[in-house]
Amino acid sequence: MRAVLAREMVGRRVLSRVWSGGRRGLGVRPVPEDAGFGTEPRHQRQPRGSRQRSGPLGDQPFPGLLPENLSREELVDALRAAVVDRKGKPGELTLFSVLPELSQSLGLREQELQVVRASGKESSGLVLLSSCPQTASRLQKFFTHARRAQRPTATYCAVTNGIPAASEGKIQAALKVEHIDGVNLTVPVKAPSRKDILEGVKKTLSHFRVVATGSGCALVQLQPLTVFSSQLQVHMVLQLCPVLGDHTYSARVGTVLGQRFLLPAENTKPQRQVLDEALLRRLHLTPYQAAQLPLHLHLHRLLLPGTRDRDTPIELLAPLPPYFSRTLQCLGLRLQ
């Protein structure tokens, strides 16, 4: 993931960029006032290796992924970016657990880093950190006001197994977190009652736009207008197009005679995503490798407030991870 440090220095915000797969520039620019859902980065750099010829890659089919046996020191050294988790168990190696060391390595002394904005546990993309409580508070207020006004501030890129029926639109669903077989899972709730809402059911909303299609898959831009655990993954499952590499919720989509349908969420256990043989060949993956496929959901674009309240918002862009770019190349999809 890309980590961005926001802090106040002499009255102006400083954005420090860090790596996730290679030390490259993080796109930062003002956003035109008329920039809407379809706004695309014009000069985004492609990750190194994105033009390489695709083919069988042996034991490393997913370039850009950090190794699982990363040490605490390696994570801090790499960090400036490598986000492993948003929250975790005691003793688990996560971004939160190494924030003190990261603060030291960035020369922040007694200033404590905190996470202001981040994508989900398995997603890639931008992570916004702040060492200034006032800046963190201002950013949180900006995001809260934008949600209330239904103005999207985050844009994700996703590769889906399946093509949505509509080229763009909105996805609305009431969701709740349910403890199933020892795991907390997000499940949809039909026609929630007032009691359901009081008990934690939340009405969620996302915008989507299909950018490109090929080989039975789609490159989709997603903009959540609400915040809920695994919201985007579940929303795409409800469209019968699970995110590629979703080994938690994709099993809820069944297929009979080529027709897709939803299985009951409460009775469907998480399992490794199963891809058909044609798609495996296109991706140059074995079934074993496909079972290790990382989630293709990337926080690509984030809007931040300008230095002054009336200033044009600032746009942050995170290049796609190398494994994501490789998948696009294999499928003949392009982020334009």
C-alpha angles and dihedrals in degrees: 000000000000114000120203122196115210118191139150118250122170091339097308134095118248118204115201116194129211138191137263107176100346138008102264137143120278111224112245122174143139115267121232112245091241094050107129139169095305097052111129133194109259101200104027112155115233116232115262110271096027091121095050117116113265121234144126107323102189114217096353108057094147109063116196098034116129115238117259093231094060112151124228091250093048091051093052091046093047093038113091068108125359103118112188102172144348095224134000151171123283110284093016117132105245139145090260092053094057099041092105092054091044090052089053094047090052091051095244093138109190095000112112119222119223133185111247100174133002140158123244128297097270099029125102127220142067125005117188117211129181133193093187118077092204092052092046090051092049092050092049091050090050092053092045094050091047091053092049090051089045092239110147116230099175129059121191129193118216136178110214131201096231134020121263115244092234124050091224141353143110132294118213124185139151109235137188136179113243129186105233122175092339095311130102108233133177113237131180121245120210117221097347117212126223088259090054090053091050090050095056106280109139130197107231134194135192134173119220137188127185108229100180141350135206142143091014092303134101138210104223133186113216128193116187115209093186133041121236135141111276090351097150095045092051092044091056091047088055086056088054088243109105119196114262108259094023101142093169108054107014092088088071089075112079129188130211121175090343094308119119124218139168121260120210106279095213092056100041115091121209114262139164112288113258117216125193120249095253092056092045090054091048091051092043090233134138118225088254092054091046088057087061094046110137120234109272096217115118130181095224105166134028130180121216130186119265121250089268126036094252096044122113111267118260118240122216120196127194117197117235117267114257093249090053091050090048091054091050090051092049091050095042093242125144133197101219 
